[in-house]
Amino acid sequence: MSMFDGVRVLDLSRMLAGPYGSLLLADMGADVIKIEDPEGGDPMRAMGPPFMPDGESAYFLAVNRNKKSVAIDLTRDDGRAVFFDLVRVADVVWHNFRPGVMEKLGCDNGTLTAINPRLIVCAISAYGQDGPYREYPAFDLALQAMGGAMSVTGEPGGSPMRMGLPMGDLSGGMFGAFAVAGALFQRARTGKGTHLDLALLDCQVSLLTYMAQYFWTDGRVPGPQGTGHASVVPYQALATSDGHLIVAVFAEKFWAGFCRAAGRSDWERDPRFATNRDRVAHRKEFGDEAAALFRTRTTDEWLRHLHAEGVPAAPILSIDRVLSDPQVRHRDMVVDLEHPTYGVVPTLGTPIKFQPPTPFTPAPPATLGEHTDAILTDLLKYPAPRIEALRRAGAIR
């Protein structure tokens, strides 16, 4: 049995933050029904390039596996009635509309809870359901900017940089899935649903963790450190003769081994470098000496020396090398997906592993409205004439 076996999620979300979170729920066994506008569906269906050979968006393919698609026009009374029937048999309504949109659709929290008191509603928005920025539109870049991430990303003295991964959106999906799991646990004890107000800005601010505490402690505003760390040296990327690697001497116990691997036992006795506090105080001097030394050998040579001494070190891998890495493959983080159009295509696995192991066999993203008839027939028990009438009226697709 999967972790969320028997949990039904009505997923009204679009773009990335919402669909990534519902992907996590689907991967853990939830029955995720993606509710889409009959005219075009999730805008990410058209996001690209790149596109698959028949025009399907690679972006959409990445975050919408294991979901069903029902196309309903929520702006119509007859379409909304279908949605309300689904709410009666759902556990979670999950959306990332801007504040006020669900109210305009007649699907506000009070209405949904009156239909199903056990319902959990998770609303993901940029800035939350209240506050001075409530109605501002935003995408990942804005959240990285407003949440402080861009101010600490990049090289020292350089311009603010966006994190390469869209963590403004992805962290919202992760926090949302976590919140829904907690709400389901609470409901199991109380029998009552709840409303979750998840702001992407809040998620970003929470990720500041020790950087916020540093500021409150010494009053200094953290800035970009490149690959370095404000409190630890060496904790950085180093160029080798044929690439780059990182070393992470995050505890003093690794320092002696690092010096032996580097062939610089004198660094242990050098008053500039003897302790981490000394090395932080002489960051540039150490960095210059280490940079010159590490350029003399290949990445693989350095990794052999460093690993032999138990020093945390790793190569910096490009995406293609990550996806072919033996550890990544061993952990089933690349799996086959049987696609009805493209045949077998690779997709990412799930990081959540069960014991004993259970096979992870993802289903391809659904075409727009692919499951409308089946769900209305099998789940809601609508007779065929009613479904046909809804289709002719444009309420469903």
BELTAHU-V865453 format. One record per backbone hydrogen bond with DSSP energy under -1.0 kcal/mol. NH is the residue of the N-H (numbers start at 1). CO is the residue of the C=O. Records with the same first field share a line. If there is no record, write none. Layout:
BEGIN
NH: CO / CO
END
This chain:
BEGIN
4: 28
5: 2
7: 4
9: 31
10: 92
11: 33
12: 94
20: 16
21: 17
22: 18
23: 19
24: 20
25: 21
26: 22
27: 23
28: 24
29: 26
30: 25
31: 7
32: 30
33: 9
34: 68
35: 11
36: 70
40: 38
41: 37
45: 42
46: 43
47: 44
52: 56
55: 52
58: 50
61: 57
62: 58
66: 363
68: 32
70: 34
72: 36
73: 395
76: 73
80: 76
81: 77
82: 78
83: 79
84: 80
85: 81
86: 82
87: 83
88: 84
90: 87
91: 8
92: 8
93: 120
94: 10
95: 122
101: 98
104: 100
105: 101
106: 103
107: 102
112: 108
113: 109
114: 110
115: 111
116: 112
119: 116
120: 91
121: 194
122: 93
123: 196
124: 95
125: 198
134: 131
136: 133
143: 139
144: 140
145: 141
146: 142
147: 143
150: 144
152: 149
158: 155
161: 150
167: 165
169: 166
170: 166
171: 167
173: 169
174: 170
175: 171
176: 172
177: 173
178: 174
179: 175
180: 176
181: 177
182: 178
183: 179
184: 180
185: 181
186: 182
187: 183
188: 184
190: 186
191: 187
193: 117
196: 121
198: 123
200: 125
201: 126
203: 199
204: 200
205: 201
206: 202
207: 203
208: 205
211: 208
213: 209
214: 210
215: 211
216: 212
217: 213
218: 214
219: 215
226: 154
228: 225
236: 247
238: 245
240: 243
241: 297
245: 238
246: 314
247: 236
248: 312
249: 234
250: 248
254: 251
255: 252
258: 254
259: 255
260: 256
261: 257
262: 258
264: 259
267: 264
268: 265
270: 266
273: 270
274: 270
279: 275
280: 276
281: 277
282: 278
283: 280
286: 282
287: 283
288: 284
289: 285
290: 286
291: 287
292: 288
293: 289
294: 290
295: 291
296: 293
302: 298
303: 299
304: 300
305: 301
306: 302
307: 303
308: 304
310: 307
311: 306
314: 246
316: 244
322: 318
323: 319
325: 322
329: 325
330: 326
331: 327
332: 329
333: 328
335: 347
337: 345
339: 343
343: 339
345: 337
347: 335
349: 333
370: 367
371: 69
372: 369
375: 371
376: 372
377: 373
378: 374
379: 375
380: 375
382: 376
387: 383
388: 384
389: 385
390: 386
391: 387
392: 388
393: 389
394: 391
395: 390
397: 71
END
